[in-house]
Amino acid sequence: MCLLLGATGVGKSLLVKRLQKLSSQDGKGDLGDPPPTRPTVGTDLTDITVHRKITIRELGGCMGPIWSSYYGNCRSLLFMIDASNPTQLSASCVQLLGLLSAEPLAEASVLILFNKTDLPCYMTIEEMKSLTRLPDIIACAKQDITVAEVSARTGTGLAGVLRWLQGTHGGSR
């Protein structure tokens, strides 16, 4: 199981739809226009196939207080941050620290996704790392943590997310 978490409006639902389409095209090809999405109320399960089936459980951002109810059987964690919303960054950092300190997630591989890099007002990865003190967080975490810049809308960086999921969930590289 892969958990997909992040604040409301960071692009989790669009990411899942794009990954599903990309995986059906073996990581290649044009994704076309972004499909419509609505905020996730509750939880949503989506299977993608990257040499094997991987189930992604997306939890709505408003469910943050009860995310811990879903940590069981979590092999990997996708944590999404809106790179175009500096006012949300500190709250996302607090959420991330809570996830990394949760004992049931101690063995999970973590991919931090800075999304919405296609928008003109996005912060660079260097700015976000500095503001969140991400190097310090990574140094103190028990988990194996990877960081990536993506755009769920344009598809930029999503092939790398599929490769990470494949490597994390035991598919051939």
C-alpha positions as a Python dict, from the first residue, in 0.01 Angstrom:
ca = {
    (1, 'M'): (0, 0, 0),
    (2, 'C'): (117, 351, -83),
    (3, 'L'): (-36, 643, 107),
    (4, 'L'): (-79, 976, -72),
    (5, 'L'): (-107, 1261, 177),
    (6, 'G'): (-93, 1638, 176),
    (7, 'A'): (-300, 1945, 251),
    (8, 'T'): (-628, 2019, 74),
    (9, 'G'): (-578, 2152, -278),
    (10, 'V'): (-217, 2045, -334),
    (11, 'G'): (-307, 1828, -636),
    (12, 'K'): (-327, 1474, -497),
    (13, 'S'): (-631, 1367, -701),
    (14, 'L'): (-484, 1496, -1027),
    (15, 'L'): (-154, 1324, -948),
    (16, 'V'): (-327, 987, -906),
    (17, 'K'): (-523, 1025, -1230),
    (18, 'R'): (-208, 1124, -1420),
    (19, 'L'): (-2, 838, -1272),
    (20, 'Q'): (-274, 591, -1363),
    (21, 'K'): (-281, 712, -1723),
    (22, 'L'): (98, 725, -1747),
    (23, 'S'): (133, 371, -1608),
    (24, 'S'): (-114, 243, -1870),
    (25, 'Q'): (118, 395, -2135),
    (26, 'D'): (435, 235, -1987),
    (27, 'G'): (555, 576, -1869),
    (28, 'K'): (556, 725, -2218),
    (29, 'G'): (330, 930, -2437),
    (30, 'D'): (125, 1246, -2418),
    (31, 'L'): (-100, 1275, -2115),
    (32, 'G'): (-333, 1518, -2290),
    (33, 'D'): (-534, 1782, -2107),
    (34, 'P'): (-568, 1743, -1731),
    (35, 'P'): (-889, 1562, -1635),
    (36, 'P'): (-1134, 1736, -1403),
    (37, 'T'): (-1099, 1663, -1032),
    (38, 'R'): (-1296, 1733, -717),
    (39, 'P'): (-1163, 1750, -363),
    (40, 'T'): (-1139, 1406, -210),
    (41, 'V'): (-1387, 1355, 68),
    (42, 'G'): (-1266, 1065, 277),
    (43, 'T'): (-1039, 818, 104),
    (44, 'D'): (-991, 697, -251),
    (45, 'L'): (-815, 377, -361),
    (46, 'T'): (-651, 361, -703),
    (47, 'D'): (-453, 74, -853),
    (48, 'I'): (-168, 148, -1091),
    (49, 'T'): (46, -113, -1259),
    (50, 'V'): (421, -64, -1289),
    (51, 'H'): (541, -424, -1348),
    (52, 'R'): (310, -512, -1058),
    (53, 'K'): (-5, -370, -906),
    (54, 'I'): (43, -88, -656),
    (55, 'T'): (-254, 44, -463),
    (56, 'I'): (-244, 414, -382),
    (57, 'R'): (-469, 527, -97),
    (58, 'E'): (-534, 897, -127),
    (59, 'L'): (-664, 1063, 186),
    (60, 'G'): (-838, 1398, 171),
    (61, 'G'): (-640, 1685, 318),
    (62, 'C'): (-923, 1765, 558),
    (63, 'M'): (-873, 1417, 710),
    (64, 'G'): (-533, 1513, 854),
    (65, 'P'): (-642, 1456, 1215),
    (66, 'I'): (-726, 1091, 1141),
    (67, 'W'): (-455, 1004, 887),
    (68, 'S'): (-291, 782, 1149),
    (69, 'S'): (-586, 541, 1123),
    (70, 'Y'): (-455, 446, 777),
    (71, 'Y'): (-84, 393, 849),
    (72, 'G'): (-108, 13, 875),
    (73, 'N'): (39, -184, 582),
    (74, 'C'): (195, 130, 439),
    (75, 'R'): (503, 43, 239),
    (76, 'S'): (554, 387, 89),
    (77, 'L'): (435, 741, 140),
    (78, 'L'): (387, 1015, -117),
    (79, 'F'): (366, 1350, 61),
    (80, 'M'): (261, 1638, -161),
    (81, 'I'): (334, 2006, -102),
    (82, 'D'): (200, 2297, -309),
    (83, 'A'): (511, 2479, -433),
    (84, 'S'): (302, 2781, -534),
    (85, 'N'): (147, 2841, -190),
    (86, 'P'): (400, 2982, 60),
    (87, 'T'): (131, 3038, 324),
    (88, 'Q'): (62, 2664, 334),
    (89, 'L'): (427, 2563, 360),
    (90, 'S'): (463, 2578, 739),
    (91, 'A'): (145, 2373, 794),
    (92, 'S'): (271, 2115, 544),
    (93, 'C'): (603, 2100, 727),
    (94, 'V'): (425, 2031, 1057),
    (95, 'Q'): (222, 1754, 888),
    (96, 'L'): (541, 1603, 744),
    (97, 'L'): (715, 1605, 1083),
    (98, 'G'): (415, 1425, 1234),
    (99, 'L'): (428, 1159, 962),
    (100, 'L'): (801, 1103, 995),
    (101, 'S'): (775, 1060, 1372),
    (102, 'A'): (487, 809, 1352),
    (103, 'E'): (613, 466, 1455),
    (104, 'P'): (395, 271, 1204),
    (105, 'L'): (562, 468, 921),
    (106, 'A'): (919, 416, 1045),
    (107, 'E'): (990, 157, 770),
    (108, 'A'): (805, 336, 488),
    (109, 'S'): (996, 493, 201),
    (110, 'V'): (897, 857, 158),
    (111, 'L'): (877, 1066, -158),
    (112, 'I'): (816, 1436, -96),
    (113, 'L'): (659, 1593, -403),
    (114, 'F'): (678, 1967, -458),
    (115, 'N'): (384, 2010, -697),
    (116, 'K'): (259, 2296, -914),
    (117, 'T'): (603, 2384, -1046),
    (118, 'D'): (433, 2485, -1372),
    (119, 'L'): (282, 2794, -1210),
    (120, 'P'): (471, 3123, -1247),
    (121, 'C'): (462, 3194, -873),
    (122, 'Y'): (613, 2865, -754),
    (123, 'M'): (902, 2861, -508),
    (124, 'T'): (1220, 2687, -616),
    (125, 'I'): (1314, 2361, -449),
    (126, 'E'): (1608, 2541, -288),
    (127, 'E'): (1374, 2802, -135),
    (128, 'M'): (1136, 2534, -5),
    (129, 'K'): (1418, 2323, 138),
    (130, 'S'): (1554, 2628, 317),
    (131, 'L'): (1217, 2747, 453),
    (132, 'T'): (1125, 2401, 583),
    (133, 'R'): (1480, 2313, 694),
    (134, 'L'): (1431, 1997, 490),
    (135, 'P'): (1798, 1888, 498),
    (136, 'D'): (1779, 1881, 880),
    (137, 'I'): (1449, 1691, 871),
    (138, 'I'): (1590, 1432, 630),
    (139, 'A'): (1906, 1391, 839),
    (140, 'C'): (1702, 1314, 1152),
    (141, 'A'): (1437, 1091, 991),
    (142, 'K'): (1436, 712, 1019),
    (143, 'Q'): (1288, 678, 670),
    (144, 'D'): (1456, 678, 332),
    (145, 'I'): (1341, 1015, 189),
    (146, 'T'): (1349, 1130, -173),
    (147, 'V'): (1246, 1476, -296),
    (148, 'A'): (1108, 1562, -640),
    (149, 'E'): (962, 1859, -822),
    (150, 'V'): (655, 1773, -1027),
    (151, 'S'): (360, 1920, -1207),
    (152, 'A'): (57, 1695, -1195),
    (153, 'R'): (-110, 1930, -1444),
    (154, 'T'): (158, 1913, -1716),
    (155, 'G'): (300, 1571, -1624),
    (156, 'T'): (652, 1702, -1557),
    (157, 'G'): (839, 1465, -1326),
    (158, 'L'): (568, 1199, -1312),
    (159, 'A'): (771, 932, -1493),
    (160, 'G'): (1022, 966, -1208),
    (161, 'V'): (741, 912, -955),
    (162, 'L'): (645, 590, -1135),
    (163, 'R'): (1008, 474, -1130),
    (164, 'W'): (1028, 550, -758),
    (165, 'L'): (707, 354, -690),
    (166, 'Q'): (837, 65, -900),
    (167, 'G'): (1166, 56, -711),
    (168, 'T'): (997, 92, -373),
    (169, 'H'): (741, -180, -436),
    (170, 'G'): (981, -441, -567),
    (171, 'G'): (934, -421, -944),
    (172, 'S'): (1231, -463, -1175),
    (173, 'R'): (1416, -136, -1235),
}
